[in-house]
Amino acid sequence: MRQDDGEIQLNRAADALQDAARSLDGFGGIWIDRAAAPVVHVAVAGTWPDEVVNRLRSLVPAGQEVVLTEVTMSLAELEALQERLLDVVRSDPSLREHFVELGLEPQNNTVQLTMLTGTPQELLDRLVEQFGGPGLVLDSASAKYSFE
């Protein structure tokens, strides 16, 4: 099997896993770690019964490693956090002026909010006070890009 075929098969298996797991309580996301032999990670906030785990494992080709990774927040919780952050940034001109990007990172179980370097500390403090805790990563960037 060509490497391209193997990659396609791995991506299809990951898509099937995501489709099957998305509706499960505590699903935290899925990603492929390609550092060595590819490993499919399925993030779980909480636990799933063995029969659910076995059903999910049956969706990937024999020999493909699937690892359940325990996380703090479900994907639904991360998406809700991302949406709340986006609403606040959009509605507040002082935040919008310093906003760079907002991204969901299931492999880190976080939502990353990137603000311009030099954003006033009181704005950052307000964000941390309102949204701080598990799931939020504040980052900075020295440039703002616009594709408008």
Secondary structure, DSSP 4 states (H G I P E B T S, - for coil): --HHHHHHHHHHHHHHHHHHHTTSTTEEEEEEE-SSS-EEEEEESS---HHHHHHHHTTS-TT-EEEEEE-SS-HHHHHHHHHHHHHHHHH-HHHHTTEEEEEEEGGGTEEEEEEETT--HHHHHHHHHHH-STTEEEEEES------
